Amino acid sequence: MNMLTRYMGLTLKNPLVASASPLSESLDTIRRFEDNGAAAVVMFSLFEEQIRHESAALEHFFNVGRNSIAETASYFPEVQDYDVGPGQYLDLLQKASEAVDIPIIGSLNGVSEYGWTKFAKEMEYAGASGIELNVYYIPTEAFRSGAEVEQQYLNVLSAVKASVAIPVAIKVGPYFSSFADMATQLDDAGADALVLFNRFYQPDFDIETRTVVPSLTLSRPDEMRLPLLWIALLYGRVAASLAATTGVHGPIEALKYVMAGADVVMSTSAVLHEGPTFFSRVLTEMAEWMERKGYSSVSQLRGSMSQRAVAEPEAFVRANYIKVLESYSKSTIHSGRLTRLKVR
């Protein structure tokens, strides 16, 4: 079975990639990823805030307003809250690149252009095969237009692309007024890959201590439907590689994403739960399914259920919407008995 795939210009032995997670903070775990069949590893993210810390430029941002209201005092992290600083990150990246034969992809997480080009270059010098830009930004300013927000993403991508020779992927969320247009703009700006999608983590409140507390919920397989749709729509319409990174817990999700048009499938939540053996299990079961169905390669499978592959591409979304509503019968409880209502 030929499991080879191409991602952001790199030839990978299969489509399964370890996405950014705390597990890649360990060189031993990165080796275990490779031993279990992972085709590449995206390192855990180096945050823009850490870069600013190192240059002492973030002191102002971390202190402005934090003492004006008692509840804000615990919101921002301290320097020591970060497990790994920029120097340690680059050292680990270099050791990982030298220790394994699979590509190691550096990850930068932030919202502005500050420091990204400098550290992108240093990641390249440390041996990174590529860089993933994780633009985690929720625009809350009422005065900022959608066009300005989109331009910020494009500025970050363009700045990093201009500073390095290795491929650059950009990981974004789906919250744009026209995601198809945004994907096209990123593609035109030179993105080597689009990673769909970033998960935005909403904070929670502790009403007893009146503090903002982190709230982390790992992904579920049913969350894959939105990125699955967009990958199926974008396949063949952008030059950039497509990476799926939500809800992958087993071979079924991985196969669906590839059939939609994904070049690679990334997983974090399932790997955090199962460990590196996740990759060997999923690869084995993917290959078995492909053999049963008569597929000889991943390239043969890819895009077979994309919008381009259907008989009427223009009806791909609208027809599915109508079909779902027409075929679903909703059960409701009314006066102690079940009443079946046809949804219209």
DOTORTI-569436 format. One line per 4 residues: number of its first residue (from 1); their letters; for each residue y, x, z of C-alpha. Coordinates in Angstrom, 3 decimals. Example, Ala and Ser with C-alpha at 12.3 -4.5 7.8 and 13.67 -1.06 7.14 Angstrom:
# DOTORTI-569436
1	as	-4.500 12.300 7.800  -1.060 13.670 7.140 .
END
This chain:
# DOTORTI-569436
1	mnml	0.000 0.000 0.000  3.350 1.461 -1.085  5.794 0.767 1.756  8.571 3.058 0.468 .
5	trym	12.132 1.730 0.423  15.626 3.033 -0.276  18.384 2.566 2.267  21.982 3.806 1.972 .
9	gltl	20.797 6.423 -0.499  17.937 7.647 1.705  14.254 7.318 0.797  12.365 5.888 3.767 .
13	knpl	8.610 5.700 4.227  8.816 1.993 5.123  11.453 -0.681 5.889  11.249 -0.571 9.704 .
17	vasa	14.162 1.137 11.449  14.878 1.504 15.159  18.366 0.094 15.631  20.892 1.362 18.156 .
21	spls	19.676 0.925 21.728  19.477 2.822 25.032  15.962 3.933 24.048  17.390 6.542 21.691 .
25	esld	19.036 8.314 24.618  15.647 9.995 25.134  14.442 12.682 22.723  10.866 11.930 23.758 .
29	tirr	11.279 8.254 22.807  12.744 9.192 19.429  9.633 11.295 18.798  7.478 8.326 19.791 .
33	fedn	9.388 6.119 17.349  8.434 8.523 14.569  4.816 8.793 15.735  4.490 4.999 15.651 .
37	gaaa	5.835 4.686 12.147  9.573 4.027 12.450  11.164 5.138 9.176  14.546 6.058 10.707 .
41	vvmf	16.404 5.842 13.999  19.951 4.653 14.558  21.224 6.442 17.640  22.802 4.500 20.494 .
45	slfe	26.512 3.990 19.951  29.287 6.398 20.792  32.185 4.167 21.790  35.764 4.595 20.686 .
49	eqir	36.704 4.361 24.373  34.602 7.452 25.095  36.355 9.362 22.338  39.705 8.356 23.770 .
53	hesa	38.548 9.341 27.253  37.710 12.842 26.108  41.246 13.346 24.817  42.752 11.627 27.894 .
57	aleh	44.504 9.225 25.560  42.919 6.113 27.016  44.330 6.538 30.516  47.277 4.337 29.643 .
61	ffnv	45.117 1.577 28.188  42.762 1.561 31.157  45.528 1.335 33.716  48.093 -0.965 32.192 .
65	grns	47.849 -4.293 34.000  44.672 -3.513 35.908  46.443 -3.638 39.277  48.803 -6.462 38.453 .
69	iaet	46.066 -9.095 38.984  43.253 -8.413 41.418  40.625 -10.039 39.195  41.183 -7.487 36.408 .
73	asyf	40.360 -4.454 38.531  36.643 -4.452 37.720  36.870 -5.385 34.035  37.326 -1.957 32.459 .
77	pevq	34.668 0.760 32.836  35.389 4.061 34.503  34.689 7.381 32.800  31.549 7.890 34.866 .
81	dydv	30.210 4.495 33.768  29.259 5.973 30.408  25.828 7.605 30.568  26.528 10.100 27.783 .
85	gpgq	29.833 11.669 26.766  30.778 12.697 23.203  29.656 16.295 23.702  26.284 15.260 25.092 .
89	yldl	25.897 12.720 22.309  26.364 15.325 19.591  23.979 17.696 21.349  21.271 15.032 21.533 .
93	lqka	21.858 14.035 17.912  21.393 17.627 16.805  18.202 18.041 18.846  16.804 14.771 17.509 .
97	seav	17.591 15.723 13.908  15.734 18.988 14.387  12.801 17.459 16.286  11.722 14.771 13.815 .
101	dipi	11.266 14.448 10.059  12.722 10.946 9.757  16.478 10.352 9.262  18.645 10.135 12.358 .
105	igsl	21.701 7.922 11.873  24.694 8.313 14.163  26.457 5.196 15.474  30.179 4.772 16.135 .
109	ngvs	31.380 1.638 17.904  35.029 0.649 17.975  37.919 -1.288 16.473  40.535 1.203 15.282 .
113	eygw	40.688 4.340 13.164  41.365 6.498 16.230  39.018 9.460 16.516  36.433 8.042 14.134 .
117	tkfa	36.954 10.543 11.345  36.807 13.526 13.697  33.557 12.443 15.330  32.063 11.251 12.068 .
121	keme	32.480 14.811 10.794  30.964 16.229 13.964  27.988 13.868 13.642  27.524 15.122 10.093 .
125	yaga	27.655 18.738 11.274  25.152 17.913 14.038  22.597 16.842 11.447  23.026 13.077 11.100 .
129	sgie	21.583 11.763 7.834  24.083 8.905 7.864  26.559 7.043 10.040  26.602 3.400 11.089 .
133	lnvy	30.032 1.994 11.939  29.623 -0.809 14.442  32.970 -2.606 14.297  32.956 -4.783 17.403 .
137	yipt	36.201 -6.681 17.281  37.117 -10.204 18.360  40.680 -10.934 17.156  42.385 -12.858 19.947 .
141	eafr	46.006 -12.259 18.963  47.526 -15.465 17.588  49.959 -13.499 15.442  47.256 -11.645 13.461 .
145	sgae	46.234 -13.163 10.163  42.720 -13.165 8.779  43.824 -10.785 6.037  45.091 -8.290 8.640 .
149	veqq	41.796 -8.431 10.512  39.837 -7.826 7.314  42.097 -4.916 6.414  41.362 -3.268 9.759 .
153	ylnv	37.654 -3.199 8.905  38.413 -1.788 5.475  40.724 0.876 6.915  38.058 2.105 9.335 .
157	lsav	35.424 2.238 6.610  37.686 3.982 4.108  38.837 6.575 6.636  35.288 7.524 7.628 .
161	kasv	34.012 7.502 4.036  36.785 9.919 3.067  35.922 12.311 5.881  32.151 12.787 5.392 .
165	aipv	29.692 13.432 2.580  26.762 11.574 4.187  26.229 7.817 3.611  28.097 5.305 5.762 .
169	aikv	26.887 1.840 6.764  29.051 -0.790 8.403  27.720 -3.330 10.888  29.750 -6.511 11.123 .
173	gpyf	29.596 -10.027 12.486  29.542 -13.207 10.386  32.858 -14.590 11.643  35.019 -14.340 8.551 .
177	ssfa	36.522 -17.297 6.716  34.717 -16.117 3.576  31.944 -13.696 4.401  30.922 -13.316 0.754 .
181	dmat	34.430 -12.063 -0.043  34.441 -9.732 2.985  31.065 -8.294 1.993  32.375 -7.707 -1.524 .
185	qldd	35.493 -5.975 -0.198  33.390 -3.680 2.001  31.124 -2.976 -0.960  34.130 -2.130 -3.146 .
189	agad	35.492 0.118 -0.374  32.360 2.253 -0.637  30.038 0.992 2.092  26.591 2.452 1.474 .
193	alvl	25.014 -0.345 3.508  25.912 -3.640 5.147  24.156 -4.288 8.460  23.915 -8.014 9.223 .
197	fnrf	24.806 -9.006 11.861  26.475 -7.662 14.969  25.797 -9.847 18.017  28.929 -10.631 19.997 .
201	yqpd	28.196 -10.632 23.714  30.316 -13.099 25.645  31.176 -12.171 29.247  30.498 -14.444 32.195 .
205	fdie	32.502 -15.084 35.362  31.430 -14.554 38.958  33.441 -17.269 40.683  32.713 -15.911 44.171 .
209	trtv	34.109 -12.435 43.543  36.442 -13.629 40.760  35.304 -10.865 38.441  34.220 -10.680 34.833 .
213	vpsl	30.551 -9.721 34.646  28.463 -8.596 31.658  25.963 -11.073 30.292  23.167 -9.814 28.045 .
217	tlsr	20.614 -12.059 26.382  18.122 -10.436 24.049  17.712 -11.926 20.589  15.140 -14.555 19.647 .
221	pdem	13.355 -15.022 16.314  15.214 -18.276 15.568  18.496 -16.345 15.519  17.500 -14.709 12.255 .
225	rlpl	18.402 -17.713 10.095  22.071 -16.872 9.581  21.541 -13.239 8.491  18.482 -14.360 6.501 .
229	lwia	20.683 -16.750 4.525  23.399 -14.184 3.853  20.985 -11.459 2.819  19.371 -13.908 0.396 .
233	llyg	22.816 -14.754 -0.991  24.081 -11.172 -1.258  20.941 -9.602 -2.709  21.701 -8.257 -6.178 .
237	rvaa	25.383 -9.089 -5.858  26.522 -5.990 -3.958  25.704 -2.352 -4.636  25.396 -1.579 -0.912 .
241	slaa	22.004 -1.600 0.771  21.288 -4.576 3.017  19.949 -4.178 6.547  18.758 -7.055 8.737 .
245	ttgv	19.173 -6.638 12.471  18.738 -9.927 14.328  15.663 -11.665 15.732  12.975 -9.281 14.473 .
249	hgpi	10.081 -9.664 16.900  7.092 -9.306 14.595  5.794 -9.041 11.024  6.809 -12.578 10.044 .
253	ealk	10.516 -11.931 10.603  10.288 -8.534 8.900  8.568 -10.014 5.845  11.074 -12.862 5.594 .
257	yvma	13.994 -10.458 5.633  12.482 -8.248 2.930  11.680 -11.293 0.798  15.307 -12.383 1.182 .
261	gadv	16.429 -8.977 -0.109  16.755 -6.619 2.867  16.138 -2.931 2.179  15.388 -2.288 5.845 .
265	vmst	14.700 -4.362 8.926  15.996 -3.214 12.293  14.905 -4.237 15.773  16.183 -3.678 19.293 .
269	savl	15.160 -6.567 21.556  11.453 -6.478 20.668  11.356 -2.691 20.959  13.011 -2.849 24.390 .
273	hegp	10.264 -5.275 25.419  7.264 -3.725 23.676  8.203 -0.069 23.332  7.691 2.243 20.326 .
277	tffs	4.264 0.753 19.551  6.167 -2.230 18.137  6.558 -0.303 14.883  2.868 0.538 14.398 .
281	rvlt	1.823 -3.045 15.152  4.344 -4.636 12.788  3.670 -2.153 9.982  -0.074 -2.757 10.165 .
285	emae	0.319 -6.531 10.122  2.892 -6.421 7.309  0.561 -4.331 5.138  -2.373 -6.650 5.850 .
289	wmer	-0.335 -9.726 4.858  0.933 -8.075 1.683  -2.589 -7.093 0.657  -3.862 -10.635 1.229 .
293	kgys	-1.059 -12.054 -0.904  -1.479 -9.534 -3.709  1.638 -7.431 -3.192  1.209 -3.727 -3.881 .
297	svsq	4.627 -2.509 -2.728  7.716 -3.379 -0.726  9.826 -3.175 -3.882  7.673 -5.912 -5.440 .
301	lrgs	8.222 -8.100 -2.367  11.942 -7.485 -1.958  14.227 -10.291 -3.048  11.396 -12.586 -4.095 .
305	msqr	12.972 -15.412 -2.085  16.624 -14.526 -2.637  19.111 -16.850 -4.285  18.683 -14.924 -7.531 .
309	avae	14.969 -15.649 -7.538  15.215 -19.435 -7.402  15.327 -21.617 -10.501  18.804 -22.993 -9.734 .
313	peaf	20.772 -20.337 -7.835  23.929 -22.443 -7.598  21.986 -25.090 -5.661  20.444 -22.618 -3.207 .
317	vran	22.601 -23.574 -0.210  23.753 -27.120 -0.971  20.348 -28.378 -2.086  18.704 -26.936 1.008 .
321	yikv	21.311 -28.635 3.218  20.661 -32.031 1.661  16.902 -31.520 1.726  16.941 -30.763 5.446 .
325	lesy	18.964 -33.858 6.282  16.886 -36.125 4.061  13.544 -34.881 5.370  14.283 -34.857 9.072 .
329	skst	13.637 -37.850 11.290  15.360 -37.740 14.625  13.626 -39.180 17.669  15.878 -40.759 20.276 .
333	ihsg	15.180 -42.559 23.484  16.609 -46.080 23.478  15.893 -48.765 26.077  12.811 -46.936 27.294 .
337	rltr	11.124 -46.651 23.895  11.195 -44.164 21.032  13.309 -45.214 18.090  13.080 -43.159 14.897 .
341	lkvr	16.367 -42.916 13.075  16.711 -41.608 9.558  19.442 -38.968 9.538  21.938 -39.442 6.713 .
END
